Amino acid sequence: MVDTKITLLFAASALVLAGCAGGADRASEQQVVNEEGEVVEICRIEKPTGSHIGRRVCRTPEEMEANREAAEGELDRQRRGDNYQNW
């Protein structure tokens, strides 16, 4: 009886630790390079808002830079309080 409780305790602990370690892959990126050694695509796991299921998304370095600049511009606009949008 005591051995069963200890086994269940260790199993539950392992599951909790495995769940905590699962978030580390969000920050990992994988680069796809061509024969010349140039980065062609950057792939990473992204979790859409409202979902716990990640999906692999690949973009070119130019797309990554454009997305970063657009996000920074949007943050700057919100910090200034400029809520007007050109529709």
NORUR-V71543 format. One record per helix or strand of 3 or more residues. SS is the DSSP state (@ for helix, = for strand). FROM is the first residue (numbers start at 1). TO is the last residue. If there is no record, write none. Layout:
SS,FROM,TO
SS,FROM,TO
//
This chain:
@,2,26
=,29,33
=,39,47
=,54,59
@,61,80
//
